[in-house]
Amino acid sequence: MAKQVKIKDIAQMAGVSAGTVDRILHNRGNVSKASQAAVEKVLSEVGYRYNIHTSAVALRKGYDIVISIPSANKGEYWGAIQEGIEHALDEFSDININCTYSFYNQFDAYSCRSAFDSIIESSPDAVIIGPTFIEETKELCNRLTDKGIPFVFVDSAIDGTSPIATFSTDQYGCGFLLGKLLHSITPDGGEFALFRNQRAGNRSANNSVERKKGFDDYFESIGLTDMVHESSFSVMNPEDNEKDILEFMEKFPRTRSIAVLNSRGYIIADILDSLGIGKVKMISFDLTANNARCVRSGKIEALLCQRPALQGFLAVKAAIRYLLYNKMDMPEHTIMPIDIIMKQNLDYYREFLDI
């Protein structure tokens, strides 16, 4: 029925004119509160959904959307989000959308600040943000809010901001699950390691902060916090990684499992393999090409994944719908499922990654 109901049918059921229904659907005002309530009641009862394509074509208005996410290659996490964004732009190509990217280096807070500054200068109609650094994101969001520019988050939620929509997984829950899974695959008496990325600007990524809270809370709940050792590695300056990891393993020889707080687990896995250090289980995040390679070879035991391509697609759809109708038809924060991918089920996820 949702696809068959017409404006004239809604008007008849609500006892108003078709023109009144059209004004309400397209948020054009000049409607009494009684008529508004009557029409919205009928819309709810019949499960009516706006036809985003038809309405946008009829409006003939163009919109400028800026997308600011970390730069990435195909096969990487943020590359998958970008593919989802491009899919949505293709899906809604009959809508006059001018989309531009303002990329930044996810390991460099200064790069993020520069990219965010360029967004304000362009005065877009809407912005899609991949928020890595908390303070930089808050500052951008405050400036966007002051200018009345709506924004959507992908991958992470930032407290103290007002996005029209957010698409991410429960990062704290991811961290708690990470700890529980790591504990379950670690031999009795073995110790645990937690690795995070080093980032320029002395800032931690928002997701890593939330995941670490969940991870720490799990080990506190089972009374094993003294058996968890922490370290870091560098993506931007990888030349010292092998030496640092070897020193870490020599310092904590009873380490039997490692958790990596982001999608770069393959870096640690490859180094351990090159050093001939076996019998160490590892869990990382996200179905990237390199992580998939390590899962297939047994270097990584499991990946926690959060459907990045779907996040990107839904973010664009949410921004377009808001620009057209100034309203949403979905929850403000949509939580993505957490997929646990291991060697045994890796092949079932080929649709998400060409591996």
C-alpha positions as CSV (number, residue, x, y, z in Angstrom):
1,M,0.0,0.0,0.0
2,A,2.9,2.3,0.7
3,K,3.9,2.4,-2.9
4,Q,0.3,2.7,-4.3
5,V,-1.2,5.4,-2.2
6,K,-1.4,8.8,-4.0
7,I,-1.6,12.4,-2.8
8,K,-5.3,12.6,-3.8
9,D,-6.0,9.5,-1.7
10,I,-4.3,11.0,1.3
11,A,-6.1,14.2,0.9
12,Q,-9.5,12.4,0.8
13,M,-8.7,10.4,3.9
14,A,-7.5,13.5,5.8
15,G,-10.4,15.7,4.6
16,V,-8.1,18.3,3.1
17,S,-7.2,19.4,-0.5
18,A,-4.5,17.7,-2.5
19,G,-2.6,21.0,-2.5
20,T,-2.5,21.0,1.3
21,V,-1.0,17.5,1.3
22,D,1.6,18.6,-1.3
23,R,2.6,21.6,0.8
24,I,3.0,19.4,3.9
25,L,5.0,16.7,2.0
26,H,7.4,19.3,0.7
27,N,7.5,21.5,3.8
28,R,6.2,24.6,2.1
29,G,4.2,26.0,5.0
30,N,0.9,27.9,4.9
31,V,-0.9,25.0,6.5
32,S,-3.0,25.0,9.6
33,K,-2.0,22.9,12.6
34,A,-5.3,20.9,12.3
35,S,-4.6,20.1,8.7
36,Q,-1.0,19.3,9.4
37,A,-2.0,16.9,12.2
38,A,-4.7,15.2,10.0
39,V,-2.4,14.6,7.1
40,E,0.5,13.3,9.3
41,K,-1.9,10.9,11.0
42,V,-2.9,9.5,7.6
43,L,0.7,9.3,6.4
44,S,1.6,7.3,9.5
45,E,-1.4,5.0,9.1
46,V,-0.7,4.2,5.4
47,G,3.0,4.0,5.8
48,Y,3.6,6.6,3.1
49,R,7.1,7.1,1.9
50,Y,8.2,10.2,-0.1
51,N,9.5,9.4,-3.6
52,I,12.9,11.1,-3.4
53,H,13.6,10.8,-7.1
54,T,10.3,12.3,-8.4
55,S,10.1,15.1,-5.9
56,A,13.7,16.1,-6.4
57,V,13.3,16.2,-10.2
58,A,10.2,18.3,-9.8
59,L,12.0,20.8,-7.5
60,R,14.8,21.3,-10.1
61,K,17.0,22.7,-7.4
62,G,20.7,21.9,-7.1
63,Y,22.6,21.2,-3.8
64,D,26.2,21.3,-2.9
65,I,27.4,18.6,-0.5
66,V,30.9,18.4,0.9
67,I,32.3,15.1,2.1
68,S,35.2,15.2,4.5
69,I,36.6,11.8,5.3
70,P,40.1,10.4,5.6
71,S,41.9,9.7,2.3
72,A,42.2,6.0,1.5
73,N,42.9,3.5,-1.3
74,K,40.5,0.9,-2.6
75,G,40.5,-2.1,-0.3
76,E,40.9,0.0,2.8
77,Y,38.3,0.9,5.4
78,W,37.7,4.5,4.3
79,G,37.9,3.5,0.7
80,A,34.9,1.3,1.3
81,I,33.0,4.2,2.8
82,Q,33.8,6.3,-0.2
83,E,32.5,3.4,-2.5
84,G,29.2,3.5,-0.6
85,I,29.1,7.3,-1.1
86,E,29.7,7.0,-4.8
87,H,27.1,4.3,-5.1
88,A,24.5,6.6,-3.5
89,L,25.4,9.5,-5.7
90,D,25.0,7.2,-8.7
91,E,21.7,5.9,-7.4
92,F,20.4,9.4,-7.0
93,S,22.0,10.8,-10.1
94,D,18.7,12.3,-11.3
95,I,18.9,14.8,-8.4
96,N,21.1,17.8,-9.0
97,I,23.9,17.2,-6.5
98,N,27.3,18.7,-6.7
99,C,29.5,16.6,-4.5
100,T,33.1,17.6,-3.6
101,Y,35.6,15.9,-1.3
102,S,37.8,17.4,1.4
103,F,40.1,14.6,2.3
104,Y,42.5,14.6,5.3
105,N,45.1,12.3,6.8
106,Q,43.5,10.3,9.6
107,F,46.8,10.1,11.4
108,D,47.4,13.8,11.4
109,A,45.3,16.3,13.4
110,Y,46.8,19.2,11.5
111,S,45.7,17.8,8.2
112,C,42.2,17.4,9.6
113,R,42.1,21.0,10.7
114,S,43.1,22.2,7.3
115,A,40.4,20.1,5.6
116,F,37.7,21.3,8.0
117,D,38.7,24.9,7.5
118,S,38.2,24.6,3.7
119,I,34.6,23.3,4.3
120,I,33.5,26.5,6.0
121,E,35.0,28.6,3.2
122,S,32.9,26.7,0.6
123,S,29.5,27.3,2.3
124,P,27.9,24.0,1.2
125,D,24.3,23.0,1.7
126,A,25.2,19.9,3.7
127,V,28.3,18.1,4.9
128,I,29.1,14.5,5.5
129,I,31.9,14.0,8.1
130,G,34.1,11.1,9.1
131,P,35.0,12.4,12.6
132,T,38.4,11.1,13.6
133,F,39.7,13.8,15.9
134,I,37.2,14.9,18.6
135,E,38.2,18.6,19.2
136,E,38.6,19.4,15.5
137,T,35.2,17.8,14.8
138,K,33.5,19.7,17.6
139,E,34.9,23.0,16.3
140,L,33.7,22.3,12.8
141,C,30.3,21.2,13.9
142,N,29.8,24.4,16.0
143,R,30.7,26.5,13.0
144,L,28.3,24.5,10.8
145,T,25.5,24.8,13.3
146,D,26.0,28.6,13.6
147,K,25.6,28.8,9.8
148,G,22.6,26.5,9.7
149,I,24.4,23.9,7.6
150,P,23.2,20.3,8.3
151,F,25.8,17.6,8.7
152,V,25.9,13.8,8.9
153,F,28.4,11.6,10.7
154,V,29.8,8.3,9.4
155,D,31.9,5.8,11.4
156,S,31.7,7.6,14.7
157,A,29.5,9.8,16.9
158,I,30.8,12.9,18.7
159,D,29.2,14.0,22.0
160,G,28.2,17.6,22.2
161,T,27.3,18.0,18.5
162,S,24.0,18.0,16.6
163,P,24.1,15.9,13.4
164,I,20.9,15.3,11.5
165,A,22.0,11.7,11.3
166,T,24.8,9.4,12.4
167,F,25.8,6.0,11.0
168,S,28.2,4.0,13.0
169,T,28.5,0.9,15.2
170,D,28.6,0.9,19.0
171,Q,32.3,1.7,19.5
172,Y,32.3,1.0,23.2
173,G,30.4,-2.2,22.6
174,C,33.1,-3.1,19.9
175,G,35.8,-2.6,22.5
176,F,34.0,-4.7,25.1
177,L,33.5,-7.5,22.5
178,L,37.1,-7.2,21.4
179,G,38.2,-7.9,25.0
180,K,35.8,-10.8,25.4
181,L,36.9,-12.4,22.2
182,L,40.6,-11.9,22.9
183,H,40.1,-13.5,26.3
184,S,38.3,-16.5,24.8
185,I,41.1,-17.3,22.4
186,T,44.0,-16.8,24.7
187,P,45.5,-19.9,26.4
188,D,45.3,-20.1,30.2
189,G,48.1,-18.2,31.8
190,G,48.8,-16.2,28.6
191,E,49.0,-12.4,28.8
192,F,47.3,-9.9,26.5
193,A,48.5,-6.9,24.4
194,L,46.6,-3.9,23.2
195,F,48.1,-1.9,20.2
196,R,47.0,1.5,19.0
197,N,48.1,3.9,16.3
198,Q,50.4,6.8,16.9
199,R,49.0,10.1,15.4
200,A,50.5,13.5,14.7
201,G,49.2,16.3,16.8
202,N,49.2,14.1,20.0
203,R,45.5,13.2,19.5
204,S,43.7,9.8,19.7
205,A,41.0,8.9,17.3
206,N,37.5,9.0,18.7
207,N,36.8,5.4,17.9
208,S,40.0,4.2,19.5
209,V,39.1,6.1,22.7
210,E,35.7,4.5,22.9
211,R,36.9,1.1,22.0
212,K,39.6,1.2,24.6
213,K,37.0,2.2,27.3
214,G,35.0,-0.9,26.4
215,F,38.1,-3.1,26.2
216,D,39.4,-1.9,29.6
217,D,36.0,-2.4,31.2
218,Y,35.8,-6.0,30.1
219,F,39.2,-6.9,31.6
220,E,38.3,-5.0,34.8
221,S,35.1,-7.0,35.0
222,I,37.1,-10.2,35.0
223,G,39.9,-8.9,37.2
224,L,42.7,-9.3,34.6
225,T,43.8,-5.7,34.0
226,D,47.3,-6.4,35.3
227,M,47.8,-9.0,32.5
228,V,47.1,-6.4,29.7
229,H,50.1,-4.6,28.3
230,E,49.8,-1.6,25.9
231,S,51.9,-0.4,23.0
232,S,51.6,1.6,19.8
233,F,52.9,1.5,16.3
234,S,53.2,4.1,13.4
235,V,51.6,4.1,10.0
236,M,53.2,7.3,9.0
237,N,56.7,6.4,10.1
238,P,56.9,2.6,10.0
239,E,60.6,2.2,10.0
240,D,60.8,1.6,13.8
241,N,57.8,-0.7,14.0
242,E,59.8,-4.0,13.7
243,K,62.3,-3.0,16.4
244,D,59.6,-1.7,18.8
245,I,57.5,-4.8,18.4
246,L,60.5,-7.1,19.0
247,E,61.4,-5.2,22.1
248,F,57.8,-5.4,23.3
249,M,57.6,-9.2,22.9
250,E,61.0,-9.6,24.6
251,K,59.8,-7.5,27.5
252,F,56.5,-9.4,27.8
253,P,57.3,-12.9,26.6
254,R,54.1,-14.4,28.0
255,T,52.0,-12.4,25.5
256,R,49.7,-14.9,23.7
257,S,47.2,-12.6,22.1
258,I,47.1,-9.0,20.6
259,A,44.2,-6.7,20.0
260,V,44.6,-3.8,17.5
261,L,42.2,-1.0,17.9
262,N,41.8,-0.1,14.3
263,S,42.0,-1.5,10.7
264,R,45.8,-1.8,10.6
265,G,46.2,-5.2,12.3
266,Y,47.9,-6.6,9.3
267,I,51.0,-4.4,10.0
268,I,51.5,-6.1,13.4
269,A,50.6,-9.6,11.9
270,D,53.1,-9.3,9.1
271,I,55.9,-8.1,11.4
272,L,55.3,-11.0,13.9
273,D,55.4,-13.4,10.9
274,S,58.7,-11.9,9.6
275,L,60.2,-12.2,13.1
276,G,59.2,-15.8,13.3
277,I,57.1,-15.1,16.4
278,G,54.3,-17.6,16.4
279,K,51.6,-18.8,18.8
280,V,50.2,-15.3,19.2
281,K,46.5,-14.8,18.4
282,M,45.4,-11.5,17.0
283,I,42.1,-9.6,16.5
284,S,41.7,-6.4,14.5
285,F,39.0,-4.3,13.0
286,D,37.5,-4.1,9.5
287,L,37.5,-6.2,6.4
288,T,40.3,-4.5,4.4
289,A,42.2,-6.3,1.7
290,N,45.3,-6.7,3.8
291,N,43.4,-7.8,6.9
292,A,41.5,-10.4,4.7
293,R,44.8,-11.7,3.4
294,C,46.0,-12.2,7.0
295,V,42.8,-13.9,8.1
296,R,43.0,-16.3,5.2
297,S,46.6,-17.1,6.0
298,G,45.9,-17.5,9.7
299,K,48.0,-14.5,10.9
300,I,44.8,-12.8,12.2
301,E,42.2,-14.8,14.0
302,A,39.2,-12.5,13.7
303,L,38.0,-9.1,12.5
304,L,35.3,-7.0,13.9
305,C,33.5,-5.2,11.0
306,Q,31.0,-2.4,10.7
307,R,29.7,-2.3,7.1
308,P,31.4,0.9,5.9
309,A,30.0,0.9,2.4
310,L,26.5,0.8,3.8
311,Q,27.3,3.7,6.2
312,G,28.5,5.8,3.2
313,F,25.4,5.0,1.2
314,L,23.0,5.8,4.0
315,A,24.8,9.0,4.9
316,V,24.3,10.4,1.4
317,K,20.7,9.3,1.3
318,A,20.0,11.0,4.7
319,A,21.6,14.3,3.6
320,I,19.6,14.4,0.3
321,R,16.4,13.6,2.1
322,Y,16.9,16.3,4.6
323,L,17.7,18.9,2.0
324,L,14.6,18.0,0.0
325,Y,12.1,17.7,2.9
326,N,13.9,19.2,6.0
327,K,13.0,16.0,7.9
328,M,14.2,12.4,8.4
329,D,12.4,9.1,8.2
330,M,15.0,7.2,10.1
331,P,16.5,7.3,13.7
332,E,18.9,10.1,14.3
333,H,21.6,7.5,15.2
334,T,21.6,4.3,13.1
335,I,23.7,1.6,14.7
336,M,25.4,-0.7,12.3
337,P,25.7,-4.4,13.2
338,I,29.0,-5.8,14.3
339,D,30.1,-8.6,12.1
340,I,32.7,-11.1,13.4
341,I,34.7,-12.5,10.4
342,M,37.0,-15.4,10.7
343,K,38.7,-17.7,8.2
344,Q,35.7,-20.0,8.3
345,N,33.2,-17.4,7.1
346,L,35.4,-15.0,5.2
347,D,34.2,-16.2,1.8
348,Y,30.6,-15.2,2.6
349,Y,31.7,-11.6,2.7
350,R,33.1,-11.4,-0.8
351,E,30.3,-9.0,-1.7
352,F,31.9,-6.4,0.6
353,L,35.4,-6.9,-0.7
354,D,36.9,-8.3,-3.9
355,I,39.3,-10.9,-2.3
